[in-house]
Amino acid sequence: MTVLPGGDNKKSASPSSKPDIKKRHRENSSSSPSKKKAKAPIGNPVPPTHTLIIDNGGDTLKYGWITDDKPRFLPNVTARLAHQITLLVGDELARVQNPNSLIAVTRSLERGLICNMANQMQVWKRLLDLLGVIIPLQTEAATALGWKASKKNAMAKTIPSHSIAVLLLIPPHCPRLLIDQITFAWLEDFGVAHVGFGNSTVCAAQPHPTFRTSCTVDLGWSSSLIVPTFQGRAISAPAIRRLPIGGRHLVNILKYYMSYRQYNLMDQDHLLRDVLEQLSFVSLQFEQDLKLARHKPFGRRVYDREFLLPNYQTTHQGQVRIPIALQKELE
């Protein structure tokens, strides 16, 4: 029996008032928001149909679908042309005829870790456009960065972003705050279904029938990682080393020696990098190559090559050729 204020107890317990209470109770229970939320599906009911693997390097992104035989490559860099606002991302820099006209060249990583998330998201957006993935353009990141629908998606086979899962390879000892930012960017801004993380150095360790331990050396753009593994798993944190030297430092060393001996090439980063990529090699017979270098003059050794510098009028890229004296000996 309920007691209503200002009324009689007997009237409140009368049979005529009980159906009204039950009726109100049914209406409240049928319209309760808790039961409506219980019927709503939780999570993404549709499993992903595509799996994308990305090795997020400081200089180059290696990416591809899990069914691909070979990875694809994309420069992890953005730049602008002089007196222009248009931002060039990734492979768009290769379309520039004269690389010296590029300004504000920006890289997203430093010592293997992302230090410029906005710049990295621009490269990821270019990567998804090349794969034909449609991302939502109503997010805050898309509005702030000025993303637009790719023209290639209208012609190529399109894939919605909510149907793919992303596996991102990151270096060891990555800060938890950075992992959370990467996860938020892929789930909220790009709208993918799932995001996973892996260690690139551990994935590179191949199983051996005899040895159970291995040591993987990852030579990066601004740092090098040495990760020892045991039975396919990385050993504890004190055994992992990060050296502050990488491909960028090799280019700077070559730039210094070339400028000291030949021409001033201190501001020709792209040119010296081209020289390093085309002419550098690892000697498998180091002592014999040194003896050959002492006894034979330059231009007659097997490994001697010449690099022709561009004149920036008719040519904008250097060319490699065999010295004339060595070419005659080979003929």
C-alpha positions in Angstrom: 0.0 0.0 0.0 1.4 3.4 -1.1 0.7 6.6 0.8 0.1 9.6 -1.4 0.6 13.1 0.2 -2.6 14.9 1.0 -4.8 11.9 0.4 -6.4 9.0 2.3 -4.6 5.7 2.6 -7.7 3.7 1.8 -8.3 5.6 -1.4 -4.8 5.0 -2.5 -5.2 1.3 -1.9 -8.6 1.1 -3.7 -8.9 -1.3 -6.6 -9.6 1.5 -9.1 -6.2 3.0 -8.6 -4.2 -0.2 -8.9 -4.7 -0.7 -12.7 -3.5 2.9 -13.3 -0.3 2.2 -11.4 0.3 -1.0 -13.3 -0.4 0.7 -16.6 2.1 3.5 -15.8 4.6 0.9 -14.8 4.2 -1.0 -18.1 4.6 2.3 -20.1 7.8 3.2 -18.2 9.3 -0.2 -18.6 8.6 -0.4 -22.4 10.1 3.0 -23.0 13.2 2.5 -20.8 16.4 3.4 -22.7 18.4 0.6 -21.1 16.5 -2.1 -23.0 16.8 -0.2 -26.3 20.6 0.0 -25.9 20.7 -3.7 -25.1 19.2 -4.5 -28.5 21.8 -2.3 -30.4 24.7 -4.3 -31.8 28.1 -3.7 -30.1 31.2 -3.3 -32.3 31.5 -4.0 -36.0 29.4 -7.0 -37.0 31.0 -7.3 -40.4 34.5 -8.9 -40.3 37.2 -7.2 -42.4 37.7 -8.5 -45.9 41.2 -7.0 -46.5 44.3 -6.9 -44.4 46.8 -4.1 -45.0 50.4 -4.4 -43.7 52.5 -1.2 -43.3 56.2 -1.0 -42.3 56.3 2.6 -41.2 59.9 3.5 -42.0 61.5 6.9 -41.5 62.4 7.3 -45.2 60.2 4.9 -47.1 56.9 3.2 -46.3 56.7 -0.5 -47.3 53.1 -1.5 -47.6 50.8 -4.0 -49.3 47.9 -6.4 -48.9 48.5 -9.6 -47.1 47.9 -11.5 -50.4 50.6 -9.5 -52.3 53.8 -11.2 -53.3 56.0 -8.1 -53.1 55.6 -4.9 -51.1 55.1 -1.5 -52.5 57.2 1.5 -51.7 56.2 5.1 -50.9 58.5 7.9 -49.7 57.5 9.0 -46.2 58.1 12.7 -46.9 56.2 15.9 -47.9 57.4 19.0 -49.6 56.2 22.2 -51.4 57.3 24.0 -54.5 58.6 27.5 -54.3 55.8 30.2 -54.5 53.1 27.5 -54.3 50.7 26.3 -51.6 50.1 22.8 -53.0 51.5 20.1 -50.8 53.4 17.2 -52.5 53.1 13.9 -50.7 55.1 10.7 -51.2 55.4 9.7 -54.8 54.3 13.1 -56.0 57.8 14.5 -55.3 59.2 12.3 -58.2 57.1 14.3 -60.7 59.2 17.4 -60.0 61.7 17.9 -62.8 64.2 19.9 -60.8 64.5 18.6 -57.2 66.3 21.8 -56.2 63.0 23.7 -56.4 61.5 21.8 -53.5 61.2 23.7 -50.2 60.0 22.8 -46.7 60.9 19.1 -47.1 59.4 17.5 -44.0 59.8 13.9 -42.6 57.5 12.4 -40.1 59.9 10.3 -38.0 63.0 11.0 -36.0 65.1 8.1 -34.5 62.4 5.7 -35.6 59.5 7.3 -33.8 56.8 9.6 -35.2 57.4 13.2 -34.2 55.0 14.9 -36.7 51.6 13.1 -36.6 49.9 15.6 -39.0 52.6 15.1 -41.6 52.4 11.3 -41.2 48.7 11.3 -41.6 49.1 13.1 -45.0 51.4 10.2 -46.1 49.0 7.6 -44.9 46.1 9.3 -46.7 48.2 9.2 -50.0 48.9 5.5 -49.3 45.2 4.7 -49.0 44.4 6.8 -52.2 46.9 4.7 -54.2 45.2 1.5 -52.9 41.7 2.8 -53.8 40.5 2.9 -50.2 37.6 5.3 -49.5 37.9 7.1 -46.1 35.3 9.2 -44.4 35.7 12.9 -45.2 33.4 14.3 -42.4 36.0 13.9 -39.6 37.8 16.7 -37.8 41.2 15.6 -39.3 39.8 15.6 -42.8 38.4 19.1 -42.4 41.6 20.4 -40.8 44.0 18.9 -43.3 41.8 19.6 -46.3 41.3 16.1 -47.5 39.3 15.5 -50.7 38.1 12.4 -52.5 40.8 11.0 -54.8 40.2 11.1 -58.5 41.7 7.7 -58.9 38.9 6.2 -56.8 36.4 7.1 -59.4 38.2 4.9 -62.0 39.8 2.1 -59.9 38.2 -0.5 -57.8 37.2 1.1 -54.5 37.4 -0.5 -51.1 35.6 1.0 -48.1 37.8 1.7 -45.1 35.5 0.0 -42.6 36.2 -3.4 -44.4 40.0 -3.4 -43.9 42.2 -4.3 -40.9 45.6 -2.6 -40.6 48.8 -4.2 -39.2 51.4 -1.5 -38.5 55.0 -2.4 -37.8 56.6 -0.1 -35.3 60.0 -0.1 -33.5 60.4 -1.6 -30.0 60.0 0.6 -26.9 57.4 2.8 -28.7 55.7 5.1 -26.1 52.2 4.2 -25.1 51.0 7.7 -25.8 52.2 7.5 -29.4 50.5 4.1 -29.8 47.2 5.6 -28.6 47.5 8.5 -31.0 48.2 6.1 -33.9 45.2 3.9 -32.9 42.9 6.9 -32.7 44.0 8.2 -36.1 43.3 4.9 -37.9 40.1 4.0 -36.1 38.5 7.5 -36.0 40.0 9.5 -38.8 40.5 6.8 -41.4 37.6 4.6 -40.2 39.3 1.2 -40.5 37.8 -1.8 -38.7 40.8 -3.1 -36.7 44.3 -1.9 -35.9 47.2 -4.1 -34.8 50.9 -3.5 -34.1 54.0 -5.6 -34.7 57.7 -5.4 -34.4 59.5 -5.1 -37.7 62.8 -6.5 -36.5 61.1 -9.5 -34.8 59.1 -10.2 -38.0 62.3 -10.2 -40.0 63.9 -12.9 -37.9 63.5 -16.1 -39.9 63.4 -19.5 -38.2 66.6 -21.6 -38.5 66.7 -25.5 -38.3 69.9 -25.4 -36.1 70.1 -22.0 -34.3 67.3 -20.9 -31.9 68.8 -17.4 -31.3 69.3 -14.6 -33.8 70.3 -10.9 -33.9 68.4 -8.6 -36.3 70.0 -5.3 -37.4 67.6 -2.8 -38.8 69.5 0.0 -40.6 67.0 2.9 -40.7 67.1 6.4 -42.0 68.0 8.2 -38.8 68.8 5.3 -36.4 69.7 1.6 -36.3 68.0 -1.1 -34.2 69.7 -4.2 -32.9 67.2 -6.7 -31.5 68.3 -10.2 -30.3 65.6 -12.9 -30.6 65.1 -16.3 -29.1 62.7 -18.7 -30.8 61.1 -15.9 -32.7 60.6 -13.6 -29.7 62.5 -10.6 -28.7 64.7 -10.8 -25.6 64.1 -8.5 -22.7 64.4 -4.7 -22.9 68.1 -4.3 -21.7 69.3 -6.4 -24.7 67.7 -4.1 -27.3 69.9 -1.3 -28.6 69.2 1.8 -30.7 72.2 3.5 -32.3 71.8 7.1 -33.4 73.2 6.5 -36.9 71.5 5.6 -40.2 71.3 6.3 -43.9 71.1 10.0 -43.4 74.5 10.1 -41.7 76.0 8.1 -44.5 74.7 10.7 -47.0 76.2 13.5 -44.9 79.6 11.8 -44.7 79.6 11.3 -48.5 78.5 14.9 -48.9 81.4 16.1 -46.8 84.1 14.1 -48.7 82.7 14.9 -52.1 82.6 18.6 -51.4 86.2 18.4 -50.0 87.6 16.6 -53.0 85.5 17.7 -56.0 82.7 20.3 -56.0 80.6 22.0 -53.3 77.7 19.6 -53.0 76.6 20.5 -49.4 73.1 21.5 -50.5 72.6 18.7 -53.0 71.0 16.1 -50.7 69.0 14.3 -53.4 72.0 14.1 -55.7 74.3 12.6 -53.1 71.6 10.2 -52.1 71.3 9.1 -55.7 75.1 8.5 -55.7 75.0 6.5 -52.6 72.1 4.3 -53.8 73.6 3.6 -57.2 77.3 3.3 -56.5 77.7 2.0 -53.0 78.2 -1.7 -52.4 79.3 -4.2 -49.7 82.6 -5.9 -50.4 82.5 -9.6 -49.9 86.3 -9.8 -50.3 87.5 -6.8 -48.4 91.2 -7.5 -48.2 91.5 -8.4 -51.9 89.7 -5.3 -53.0 92.1 -3.2 -50.9 95.1 -4.9 -52.5 93.5 -4.2 -55.9 93.1 -0.6 -55.0 96.8 -0.2 -54.1 98.2 -1.9 -57.2 95.9 -0.6 -59.9 95.2 3.1 -60.7 91.8 4.6 -60.7 89.7 3.7 -63.7 91.1 0.3 -64.2 89.7 -1.6 -61.2 86.7 -3.8 -61.6 84.5 -1.8 -59.2 85.4 1.7 -60.5 82.5 3.8 -61.8 82.0 7.4 -62.9 79.0 9.6 -62.0 78.1 12.3 -64.4 76.6 15.3 -62.7 73.5 16.9 -64.2 73.8 20.4 -65.7 70.2 21.4 -64.7 69.4 22.7 -68.1 69.0 19.6 -70.2 69.4 16.9 -67.5 68.3 16.9 -63.9 69.5 13.5 -62.8 73.0 12.1 -62.7 74.2 9.1 -64.8 76.5 6.2 -64.0 79.1 5.0 -66.6 82.1 2.7 -66.7 85.5 4.4 -67.1 86.9 4.4 -70.6 90.1 2.5 -69.6 88.1 -0.2 -67.8 85.7 -0.4 -70.7 88.5 -1.1 -73.1 89.9 -3.8 -70.8 86.5 -5.5 -70.5 86.1 -5.5 -74.3 
